[in-house]
């Protein structure tokens, strides 16, 4: 199922990139890629905070450690 979904998404991305290339030109395709990469970066910021809080309670081996108030 993973390979099927990956293939479908890659095909969809290629079609969208081709349409952008034909309608707007290479600049449009590049700018769309840059905008989506920036959007993905901002989407990862909340995840980083969650993972940082989760890992703050573990030592270097992944074992939970007690927090002293």
PDB file of N, CA, C and O in Angstrom:
ATOM      1  N   UNK A   1       0.822  -1.189   0.000  1.00  0.00           N
ATOM      2  CA  UNK A   1       0.000   0.000   0.000  1.00  0.00           C
ATOM      3  C   UNK A   1       0.874   1.264   0.000  1.00  0.00           C
ATOM      4  O   UNK A   1       0.550   2.253  -0.657  1.00  0.00           O
ATOM      5  N   UNK A   2       1.987   1.214   0.748  1.00  0.00           N
ATOM      6  CA  UNK A   2       2.881   2.369   0.794  1.00  0.00           C
ATOM      7  C   UNK A   2       3.432   2.690  -0.593  1.00  0.00           C
ATOM      8  O   UNK A   2       3.469   3.851  -1.002  1.00  0.00           O
ATOM      9  N   UNK A   3       3.860   1.650  -1.314  1.00  0.00           N
ATOM     10  CA  UNK A   3       4.412   1.880  -2.648  1.00  0.00           C
ATOM     11  C   UNK A   3       3.362   2.429  -3.608  1.00  0.00           C
ATOM     12  O   UNK A   3       3.666   3.281  -4.444  1.00  0.00           O
ATOM     13  N   UNK A   4       2.135   1.945  -3.489  1.00  0.00           N
ATOM     14  CA  UNK A   4       1.058   2.447  -4.332  1.00  0.00           C
ATOM     15  C   UNK A   4       0.813   3.930  -4.073  1.00  0.00           C
ATOM     16  O   UNK A   4       0.735   4.723  -5.011  1.00  0.00           O
ATOM     17  N   UNK A   5       0.692   4.298  -2.812  1.00  0.00           N
ATOM     18  CA  UNK A   5       0.436   5.699  -2.472  1.00  0.00           C
ATOM     19  C   UNK A   5       1.609   6.599  -2.866  1.00  0.00           C
ATOM     20  O   UNK A   5       1.411   7.718  -3.339  1.00  0.00           O
ATOM     21  N   UNK A   6       2.823   6.104  -2.668  1.00  0.00           N
ATOM     22  CA  UNK A   6       3.997   6.883  -3.070  1.00  0.00           C
ATOM     23  C   UNK A   6       3.995   7.106  -4.580  1.00  0.00           C
ATOM     24  O   UNK A   6       4.253   8.217  -5.044  1.00  0.00           O
ATOM     25  N   UNK A   7       3.706   6.059  -5.347  1.00  0.00           N
ATOM     26  CA  UNK A   7       3.661   6.186  -6.801  1.00  0.00           C
ATOM     27  C   UNK A   7       2.586   7.145  -7.271  1.00  0.00           C
ATOM     28  O   UNK A   7       2.812   7.930  -8.192  1.00  0.00           O
ATOM     29  N   UNK A   8       1.418   7.088  -6.646  1.00  0.00           N
ATOM     30  CA  UNK A   8       0.328   7.989  -7.020  1.00  0.00           C
ATOM     31  C   UNK A   8       0.719   9.438  -6.717  1.00  0.00           C
ATOM     32  O   UNK A   8       0.471  10.325  -7.534  1.00  0.00           O
ATOM     33  N   UNK A   9       1.321   9.686  -5.563  1.00  0.00           N
ATOM     34  CA  UNK A   9       1.702  11.057  -5.192  1.00  0.00           C
ATOM     35  C   UNK A   9       2.818  11.592  -6.099  1.00  0.00           C
ATOM     36  O   UNK A   9       2.821  12.770  -6.457  1.00  0.00           O
ATOM     37  N   UNK A  10       3.750  10.732  -6.462  1.00  0.00           N
ATOM     38  CA  UNK A  10       4.819  11.161  -7.375  1.00  0.00           C
ATOM     39  C   UNK A  10       4.240  11.489  -8.753  1.00  0.00           C
ATOM     40  O   UNK A  10       4.633  12.475  -9.375  1.00  0.00           O
ATOM     41  N   UNK A  11       3.309  10.664  -9.225  1.00  0.00           N
ATOM     42  CA  UNK A  11       2.657  10.937 -10.508  1.00  0.00           C
ATOM     43  C   UNK A  11       1.892  12.252 -10.458  1.00  0.00           C
ATOM     44  O   UNK A  11       1.978  13.057 -11.386  1.00  0.00           O
ATOM     45  N   UNK A  12       1.146  12.475  -9.383  1.00  0.00           N
ATOM     46  CA  UNK A  12       0.400  13.717  -9.218  1.00  0.00           C
ATOM     47  C   UNK A  12       1.341  14.929  -9.177  1.00  0.00           C
ATOM     48  O   UNK A  12       1.073  15.948  -9.813  1.00  0.00           O
ATOM     49  N   UNK A  13       2.430  14.814  -8.434  1.00  0.00           N
ATOM     50  CA  UNK A  13       3.396  15.914  -8.357  1.00  0.00           C
ATOM     51  C   UNK A  13       4.013  16.203  -9.724  1.00  0.00           C
ATOM     52  O   UNK A  13       4.229  17.364 -10.074  1.00  0.00           O
ATOM     53  N   UNK A  14       4.294  15.166 -10.487  1.00  0.00           N
ATOM     54  CA  UNK A  14       4.874  15.355 -11.815  1.00  0.00           C
ATOM     55  C   UNK A  14       3.893  16.033 -12.761  1.00  0.00           C
ATOM     56  O   UNK A  14       4.284  16.892 -13.551  1.00  0.00           O
ATOM     57  N   UNK A  15       2.632  15.654 -12.685  1.00  0.00           N
ATOM     58  CA  UNK A  15       1.616  16.279 -13.541  1.00  0.00           C
ATOM     59  C   UNK A  15       1.463  17.752 -13.182  1.00  0.00           C
ATOM     60  O   UNK A  15       1.395  18.606 -14.065  1.00  0.00           O
ATOM     61  N   UNK A  16       1.407  18.048 -11.882  1.00  0.00           N
ATOM     62  CA  UNK A  16       1.278  19.448 -11.453  1.00  0.00           C
ATOM     63  C   UNK A  16       2.496  20.258 -11.885  1.00  0.00           C
ATOM     64  O   UNK A  16       2.356  21.387 -12.357  1.00  0.00           O
ATOM     65  N   UNK A  17       3.691  19.687 -11.728  1.00  0.00           N
ATOM     66  CA  UNK A  17       4.907  20.384 -12.151  1.00  0.00           C
ATOM     67  C   UNK A  17       4.909  20.609 -13.663  1.00  0.00           C
ATOM     68  O   UNK A  17       5.334  21.665 -14.131  1.00  0.00           O
ATOM     69  N   UNK A  18       4.437  19.625 -14.425  1.00  0.00           N
ATOM     70  CA  UNK A  18       4.374  19.778 -15.881  1.00  0.00           C
ATOM     71  C   UNK A  18       3.405  20.860 -16.306  1.00  0.00           C
ATOM     72  O   UNK A  18       3.690  21.638 -17.217  1.00  0.00           O
ATOM     73  N   UNK A  19       2.262  20.909 -15.647  1.00  0.00           N
ATOM     74  CA  UNK A  19       1.281  21.960 -15.971  1.00  0.00           C
ATOM     75  C   UNK A  19       1.853  23.329 -15.627  1.00  0.00           C
ATOM     76  O   UNK A  19       1.727  24.269 -16.413  1.00  0.00           O
ATOM     77  N   UNK A  20       2.476  23.448 -14.470  1.00  0.00           N
ATOM     78  CA  UNK A  20       3.099  24.730 -14.105  1.00  0.00           C
ATOM     79  C   UNK A  20       4.178  25.123 -15.113  1.00  0.00           C
ATOM     80  O   UNK A  20       4.275  26.285 -15.505  1.00  0.00           O
ATOM     81  N   UNK A  21       4.985  24.150 -15.527  1.00  0.00           N
ATOM     82  CA  UNK A  21       6.055  24.427 -16.481  1.00  0.00           C
ATOM     83  C   UNK A  21       5.480  24.934 -17.803  1.00  0.00           C
ATOM     84  O   UNK A  21       6.005  25.877 -18.395  1.00  0.00           O
ATOM     85  N   UNK A  22       4.401  24.302 -18.259  1.00  0.00           N
ATOM     86  CA  UNK A  22       3.798  24.698 -19.536  1.00  0.00           C
ATOM     87  C   UNK A  22       3.079  26.041 -19.446  1.00  0.00           C
ATOM     88  O   UNK A  22       3.173  26.851 -20.368  1.00  0.00           O
ATOM     89  N   UNK A  23       2.372  26.285 -18.362  1.00  0.00           N
ATOM     90  CA  UNK A  23       1.553  27.502 -18.241  1.00  0.00           C
ATOM     91  C   UNK A  23       2.352  28.711 -17.781  1.00  0.00           C
ATOM     92  O   UNK A  23       2.142  29.814 -18.287  1.00  0.00           O
ATOM     93  N   UNK A  24       3.263  28.528 -16.833  1.00  0.00           N
ATOM     94  CA  UNK A  24       3.980  29.659 -16.237  1.00  0.00           C
ATOM     95  C   UNK A  24       5.446  29.680 -16.653  1.00  0.00           C
ATOM     96  O   UNK A  24       6.045  30.747 -16.790  1.00  0.00           O
ATOM     97  N   UNK A  25       6.018  28.499 -16.852  1.00  0.00           N
ATOM     98  CA  UNK A  25       7.429  28.415 -17.200  1.00  0.00           C
ATOM     99  C   UNK A  25       8.234  27.849 -16.041  1.00  0.00           C
ATOM    100  O   UNK A  25       7.685  27.515 -14.992  1.00  0.00           O
ATOM    101  N   UNK A  26       9.531  27.746 -16.243  1.00  0.00           N
ATOM    102  CA  UNK A  26      10.375  27.161 -15.197  1.00  0.00           C
ATOM    103  C   UNK A  26      10.353  27.966 -13.891  1.00  0.00           C
ATOM    104  O   UNK A  26      10.513  27.399 -12.811  1.00  0.00           O
ATOM    105  N   UNK A  27      10.155  29.284 -13.990  1.00  0.00           N
ATOM    106  CA  UNK A  27      10.111  30.105 -12.787  1.00  0.00           C
ATOM    107  C   UNK A  27       8.931  29.710 -11.887  1.00  0.00           C
ATOM    108  O   UNK A  27       9.068  29.658 -10.664  1.00  0.00           O
ATOM    109  N   UNK A  28       7.802  29.440 -12.485  1.00  0.00           N
ATOM    110  CA  UNK A  28       6.624  29.052 -11.726  1.00  0.00           C
ATOM    111  C   UNK A  28       6.822  27.729 -11.005  1.00  0.00           C
ATOM    112  O   UNK A  28       6.424  27.572  -9.851  1.00  0.00           O
ATOM    113  N   UNK A  29       7.444  26.776 -11.698  1.00  0.00           N
ATOM    114  CA  UNK A  29       7.708  25.479 -11.086  1.00  0.00           C
ATOM    115  C   UNK A  29       8.680  25.629  -9.919  1.00  0.00           C
ATOM    116  O   UNK A  29       8.478  25.040  -8.857  1.00  0.00           O
ATOM    117  N   UNK A  30       9.732  26.417 -10.118  1.00  0.00           N
ATOM    118  CA  UNK A  30      10.700  26.641  -9.056  1.00  0.00           C
ATOM    119  C   UNK A  30      10.062  27.345  -7.867  1.00  0.00           C
ATOM    120  O   UNK A  30      10.281  26.945  -6.723  1.00  0.00           O
ATOM    121  N   UNK A  31       9.280  28.384  -8.119  1.00  0.00           N
ATOM    122  CA  UNK A  31       8.647  29.123  -7.024  1.00  0.00           C
ATOM    123  C   UNK A  31       7.628  28.266  -6.274  1.00  0.00           C
ATOM    124  O   UNK A  31       7.508  28.377  -5.054  1.00  0.00           O
ATOM    125  N   UNK A  32       6.902  27.426  -6.981  1.00  0.00           N
ATOM    126  CA  UNK A  32       5.951  26.525  -6.318  1.00  0.00           C
ATOM    127  C   UNK A  32       6.698  25.537  -5.430  1.00  0.00           C
ATOM    128  O   UNK A  32       6.264  25.266  -4.310  1.00  0.00           O
ATOM    129  N   UNK A  33       7.804  25.000  -5.909  1.00  0.00           N
ATOM    130  CA  UNK A  33       8.618  24.092  -5.099  1.00  0.00           C
ATOM    131  C   UNK A  33       9.180  24.783  -3.865  1.00  0.00           C
ATOM    132  O   UNK A  33       9.186  24.210  -2.775  1.00  0.00           O
ATOM    133  N   UNK A  34       9.652  26.014  -4.036  1.00  0.00           N
ATOM    134  CA  UNK A  34      10.174  26.767  -2.902  1.00  0.00           C
ATOM    135  C   UNK A  34       9.081  27.073  -1.893  1.00  0.00           C
ATOM    136  O   UNK A  34       9.311  26.996  -0.686  1.00  0.00           O
ATOM    137  N   UNK A  35       7.896  27.418  -2.373  1.00  0.00           N
ATOM    138  CA  UNK A  35       6.785  27.719  -1.467  1.00  0.00           C
ATOM    139  C   UNK A  35       6.353  26.471  -0.702  1.00  0.00           C
ATOM    140  O   UNK A  35       6.084  26.549   0.496  1.00  0.00           O
ATOM    141  N   UNK A  36       6.282  25.333  -1.367  1.00  0.00           N
ATOM    142  CA  UNK A  36       5.895  24.095  -0.689  1.00  0.00           C
ATOM    143  C   UNK A  36       6.961  23.641   0.308  1.00  0.00           C
ATOM    144  O   UNK A  36       6.628  23.112   1.369  1.00  0.00           O
ATOM    145  N   UNK A  37       8.237  23.841  -0.022  1.00  0.00           N
ATOM    146  CA  UNK A  37       9.303  23.494   0.923  1.00  0.00           C
ATOM    147  C   UNK A  37       9.240  24.386   2.158  1.00  0.00           C
ATOM    148  O   UNK A  37       9.448  23.912   3.275  1.00  0.00           O
ATOM    149  N   UNK A  38       8.959  25.660   1.968  1.00  0.00           N
ATOM    150  CA  UNK A  38       8.816  26.577   3.097  1.00  0.00           C
ATOM    151  C   UNK A  38       7.617  26.205   3.954  1.00  0.00           C
ATOM    152  O   UNK A  38       7.691  26.240   5.182  1.00  0.00           O
ATOM    153  N   UNK A  39       6.523  25.853   3.314  1.00  0.00           N
ATOM    154  CA  UNK A  39       5.332  25.416   4.045  1.00  0.00           C
ATOM    155  C   UNK A  39       5.628  24.158   4.860  1.00  0.00           C
ATOM    156  O   UNK A  39       5.194  24.047   6.007  1.00  0.00           O
ATOM    157  N   UNK A  40       6.360  23.216   4.278  1.00  0.00           N
ATOM    158  CA  UNK A  40       6.729  21.994   5.000  1.00  0.00           C
ATOM    159  C   UNK A  40       7.630  22.316   6.188  1.00  0.00           C
ATOM    160  O   UNK A  40       7.491  21.712   7.252  1.00  0.00           O
ATOM    161  N   UNK A  41       8.544  23.255   6.016  1.00  0.00           N
ATOM    162  CA  UNK A  41       9.430  23.651   7.116  1.00  0.00           C
ATOM    163  C   UNK A  41       8.627  24.215   8.279  1.00  0.00           C
ATOM    164  O   UNK A  41       8.859  23.849   9.431  1.00  0.00           O
ATOM    165  N   UNK A  42       7.690  25.097   7.985  1.00  0.00           N
ATOM    166  CA  UNK A  42       6.868  25.668   9.051  1.00  0.00           C
ATOM    167  C   UNK A  42       5.934  24.616   9.659  1.00  0.00           C
ATOM    168  O   UNK A  42       5.552  24.729  10.823  1.00  0.00           O
ATOM    169  N   UNK A  43       5.574  23.618   8.896  1.00  0.00           N
ATOM    170  CA  UNK A  43       4.759  22.538   9.432  1.00  0.00           C
ATOM    171  C   UNK A  43       5.522  21.627  10.376  1.00  0.00           C
ATOM    172  O   UNK A  43       4.920  20.974  11.229  1.00  0.00           O
ATOM    173  N   UNK A  44       6.854  21.574  10.235  1.00  0.00           N
ATOM    174  CA  UNK A  44       7.670  20.733  11.107  1.00  0.00           C
ATOM    175  C   UNK A  44       8.017  21.393  12.435  1.00  0.00           C
ATOM    176  O   UNK A  44       8.409  20.704  13.377  1.00  0.00           O
ATOM    177  N   UNK A  45       7.882  22.703  12.529  1.00  0.00           N
ATOM    178  CA  UNK A  45       8.252  23.410  13.761  1.00  0.00           C
ATOM    179  C   UNK A  45       7.444  22.920  14.962  1.00  0.00           C
ATOM    180  O   UNK A  45       8.044  22.645  16.001  1.00  0.00           O
ATOM    181  N   UNK A  46       6.116  22.793  14.880  1.00  0.00           N
ATOM    182  CA  UNK A  46       5.391  22.264  16.049  1.00  0.00           C
ATOM    183  C   UNK A  46       5.801  20.829  16.399  1.00  0.00           C
ATOM    184  O   UNK A  46       5.829  20.465  17.575  1.00  0.00           O
ATOM    185  N   UNK A  47       6.115  20.021  15.399  1.00  0.00           N
ATOM    186  CA  UNK A  47       6.546  18.651  15.650  1.00  0.00           C
ATOM    187  C   UNK A  47       7.862  18.632  16.413  1.00  0.00           C
ATOM    188  O   UNK A  47       8.059  17.792  17.291  1.00  0.00           O
ATOM    189  N   UNK A  48       8.757  19.544  16.089  1.00  0.00           N
ATOM    190  CA  UNK A  48      10.041  19.622  16.784  1.00  0.00           C
ATOM    191  C   UNK A  48       9.838  19.918  18.266  1.00  0.00           C
ATOM    192  O   UNK A  48      10.510  19.335  19.117  1.00  0.00           O
ATOM    193  N   UNK A  49       8.915  20.820  18.572  1.00  0.00           N
ATOM    194  CA  UNK A  49       8.637  21.148  19.969  1.00  0.00           C
ATOM    195  C   UNK A  49       8.081  19.947  20.722  1.00  0.00           C
ATOM    196  O   UNK A  49       8.464  19.697  21.865  1.00  0.00           O
ATOM    197  N   UNK A  50       7.181  19.203  20.086  1.00  0.00           N
ATOM    198  CA  UNK A  50       6.595  18.028  20.726  1.00  0.00           C
ATOM    199  C   UNK A  50       7.668  16.976  20.977  1.00  0.00           C
ATOM    200  O   UNK A  50       7.726  16.401  22.064  1.00  0.00           O
ATOM    201  N   UNK A  51       8.514  16.718  19.992  1.00  0.00           N
ATOM    202  CA  UNK A  51       9.564  15.721  20.152  1.00  0.00           C
ATOM    203  C   UNK A  51      10.593  16.154  21.191  1.00  0.00           C
ATOM    204  O   UNK A  51      11.115  15.321  21.933  1.00  0.00           O
ATOM    205  N   UNK A  52      10.885  17.442  21.247  1.00  0.00           N
ATOM    206  CA  UNK A  52      11.838  17.935  22.237  1.00  0.00           C
ATOM    207  C   UNK A  52      11.306  17.721  23.647  1.00  0.00           C
ATOM    208  O   UNK A  52      12.056  17.316  24.536  1.00  0.00           O
ATOM    209  N   UNK A  53      10.011  17.990  23.864  1.00  0.00           N
ATOM    210  CA  UNK A  53       9.408  17.762  25.177  1.00  0.00           C
ATOM    211  C   UNK A  53       9.403  16.284  25.532  1.00  0.00           C
ATOM    212  O   UNK A  53       9.636  15.918  26.684  1.00  0.00           O
ATOM    213  N   UNK A  54       9.139  15.436  24.549  1.00  0.00           N
ATOM    214  CA  UNK A  54       9.103  13.996  24.787  1.00  0.00           C
ATOM    215  C   UNK A  54      10.490  13.478  25.153  1.00  0.00           C
ATOM    216  O   UNK A  54      10.626  12.675  26.076  1.00  0.00           O
ATOM    217  N   UNK A  55      11.517  13.927  24.440  1.00  0.00           N
ATOM    218  CA  UNK A  55      12.880  13.450  24.668  1.00  0.00           C
ATOM    219  C   UNK A  55      13.532  14.072  25.893  1.00  0.00           C
ATOM    220  O   UNK A  55      14.571  13.588  26.340  1.00  0.00           O
ATOM    221  N   UNK A  56      12.953  15.130  26.448  1.00  0.00           N
ATOM    222  CA  UNK A  56      13.538  15.767  27.623  1.00  0.00           C
ATOM    223  C   UNK A  56      13.448  14.852  28.835  1.00  0.00           C
ATOM    224  O   UNK A  56      14.216  15.021  29.783  1.00  0.00           O
ATOM    225  N   UNK A  57      12.529  13.884  28.833  1.00  0.00           N
ATOM    226  CA  UNK A  57      12.355  12.972  29.950  1.00  0.00           C
ATOM    227  C   UNK A  57      13.108  11.662  29.767  1.00  0.00           C
ATOM    228  O   UNK A  57      12.873  10.716  30.518  1.00  0.00           O
ATOM    229  N   UNK A  58      14.015  11.580  28.781  1.00  0.00           N
ATOM    230  CA  UNK A  58      14.753  10.351  28.517  1.00  0.00           C
ATOM    231  C   UNK A  58      16.252  10.607  28.563  1.00  0.00           C
ATOM    232  O   UNK A  58      16.721  11.703  28.255  1.00  0.00           O
ATOM    233  N   UNK A  59      17.000   9.565  28.957  1.00  0.00           N
ATOM    234  CA  UNK A  59      18.452   9.684  28.916  1.00  0.00           C
ATOM    235  C   UNK A  59      18.944   9.315  27.519  1.00  0.00           C
ATOM    236  O   UNK A  59      18.135   9.150  26.607  1.00  0.00           O
ATOM    237  N   UNK A  60      20.262   9.182  27.338  1.00  0.00           N
ATOM    238  CA  UNK A  60      20.811   8.925  26.012  1.00  0.00           C
ATOM    239  C   UNK A  60      20.467   7.535  25.479  1.00  0.00           C
ATOM    240  O   UNK A  60      20.635   7.276  24.287  1.00  0.00           O
ATOM    241  N   UNK A  61      19.979   6.621  26.358  1.00  0.00           N
ATOM    242  CA  UNK A  61      19.594   5.286  25.929  1.00  0.00           C
ATOM    243  C   UNK A  61      18.092   5.127  25.740  1.00  0.00           C
ATOM    244  O   UNK A  61      17.622   4.029  25.442  1.00  0.00           O
ATOM    245  N   UNK A  62      17.328   6.212  25.909  1.00  0.00           N
ATOM    246  CA  UNK A  62      15.902   6.178  25.721  1.00  0.00           C
ATOM    247  C   UNK A  62      15.107   5.789  26.956  1.00  0.00           C
ATOM    248  O   UNK A  62      13.885   5.651  26.893  1.00  0.00           O
ATOM    249  N   UNK A  63      15.797   5.612  28.086  1.00  0.00           N
ATOM    250  CA  UNK A  63      15.092   5.246  29.326  1.00  0.00           C
ATOM    251  C   UNK A  63      14.543   6.503  29.990  1.00  0.00           C
ATOM    252  O   UNK A  63      15.179   7.557  29.988  1.00  0.00           O
ATOM    253  N   UNK A  64      13.346   6.365  30.558  1.00  0.00           N
ATOM    254  CA  UNK A  64      12.743   7.497  31.250  1.00  0.00           C
ATOM    255  C   UNK A  64      13.520   7.794  32.517  1.00  0.00           C
ATOM    256  O   UNK A  64      13.938   6.886  33.236  1.00  0.00           O
ATOM    257  N   UNK A  65      13.708   9.076  32.780  1.00  0.00           N
ATOM    258  CA  UNK A  65      14.401   9.494  33.997  1.00  0.00           C
ATOM    259  C   UNK A  65      13.436  10.324  34.839  1.00  0.00           C
ATOM    260  O   UNK A  65      12.534  10.980  34.317  1.00  0.00           O
ATOM    261  N   UNK A  66      13.642  10.280  36.118  1.00  0.00           N
ATOM    262  CA  UNK A  66      12.778  11.032  37.025  1.00  0.00           C
ATOM    263  C   UNK A  66      13.133  12.515  36.961  1.00  0.00           C
ATOM    264  O   UNK A  66      14.304  12.887  36.881  1.00  0.00           O
ATOM    265  N   UNK A  67      12.116  13.336  36.997  1.00  0.00           N
ATOM    266  CA  UNK A  67      12.334  14.770  37.024  1.00  0.00           C
ATOM    267  C   UNK A  67      12.262  15.257  38.443  1.00  0.00           C
ATOM    268  O   UNK A  67      11.321  14.937  39.169  1.00  0.00           O
ATOM    269  N   UNK A  68      13.243  16.024  38.844  1.00  0.00           N
ATOM    270  CA  UNK A  68      13.256  16.601  40.175  1.00  0.00           C
ATOM    271  C   UNK A  68      12.734  18.022  40.080  1.00  0.00           C
ATOM    272  O   UNK A  68      13.295  18.843  39.354  1.00  0.00           O
ATOM    273  N   UNK A  69      11.649  18.327  40.817  1.00  0.00           N
ATOM    274  CA  UNK A  69      11.071  19.679  40.727  1.00  0.00           C
ATOM    275  C   UNK A  69      11.981  20.742  41.294  1.00  0.00           C
ATOM    276  O   UNK A  69      11.631  21.922  41.288  1.00  0.00           O
TER     277      UNK A  69
END
